[in-house]
């Protein structure tokens, strides 16, 4: 199964543009009000605070683009930002049989996918992916696919012991 929200990248670019314009106009409005017009009195700080909070929410939610591919014998995960300076891209590929289990952790602003895979050097490795920008249907499809792989792996482990 393939899952990707790459087609939403133009929307995320638009969102970044709007947030940047809000920040620039908010800063300009703040400085004009503080040093020239004095219309908003003590409330002019909201012209800076609101755009900064919106930018913070956008950044805290994590990487915007998530791609998953379970076709074949390997699982492929890719997670990247639309703006390169916000962080490194994550790309992992490993055989399906190494997947031990997964957890989806959702808190108010973000959702993360934690994948636990078997390793030769240590007992397990935990990989982290940001899935905050996936829709509800995409989340359900991802969980169904991962459940299927985990269930198959558990059955194979039981059969081999």
Secondary structure, DSSP 8 states (H G I E B T S, - for coil): -EEE-GGGHHHHHHHHHHHHHHHHHHHHHHHHIIIII-SSGGGGGHHHHHHHHHHHHHHHT--SEEEEE--TTEEEEEEE-SSGGG---EEEEEEGGGEEEEEEEE-SS-EEEEEEEE-SSSSEEEEEEE-TTS-HHHHHHHHHHHHHHHHHHHHHHHHH-
